[in-house]
Amino acid sequence: MRSFIVKDYGWILRGKQRRVILKTLDKPKTPTLIKEETKIKVSNVSDVLRAMKKRKIVRCLNPRDKIGRLYELTSKGKSLLNELNK
C-alpha cells in the first residue's frame, strides 16, 4: 500500500459509515441515493462525503447545484476501495 494512503485508509477503517459509503460509490451518486442504499441518515451521508471531499477521496461533479449533487471516487478513493476489498 502506498504510504500516502495509509493515513486515510486507517481513517476509513475506523468508521463503519465511512466504509459503507466508500463501498457504495461504484458510480457517481447523490447523497439521497446513498441513503437509500445504505439506510444511513442523509445528514450523516452528507457529513461523511464532506469529510471525504476534504481528504480528496471523493469529488463533487456539480458543486454549484444545491440539490442533486453527484459524488464520485477520485483515483485516491479508488485505491482505498481496492485496499478495502482485498
GIURFEN-V294911 format. One record per helix or strand of 3 or more residues. SS is the DSSP state (~ for helix, > for strand). FROM is the first residue (numbers start at 1). TO is the last residue. If there is no record, write none. Layout:
ss->SS from->FROM to->TO
ss->SS from->FROM to->TO
This chain:
ss->~ from->3 to->13
ss->~ from->16 to->24
ss->~ from->31 to->38
ss->~ from->42 to->54
ss->> from->58 to->60
ss->> from->71 to->73
ss->~ from->75 to->84
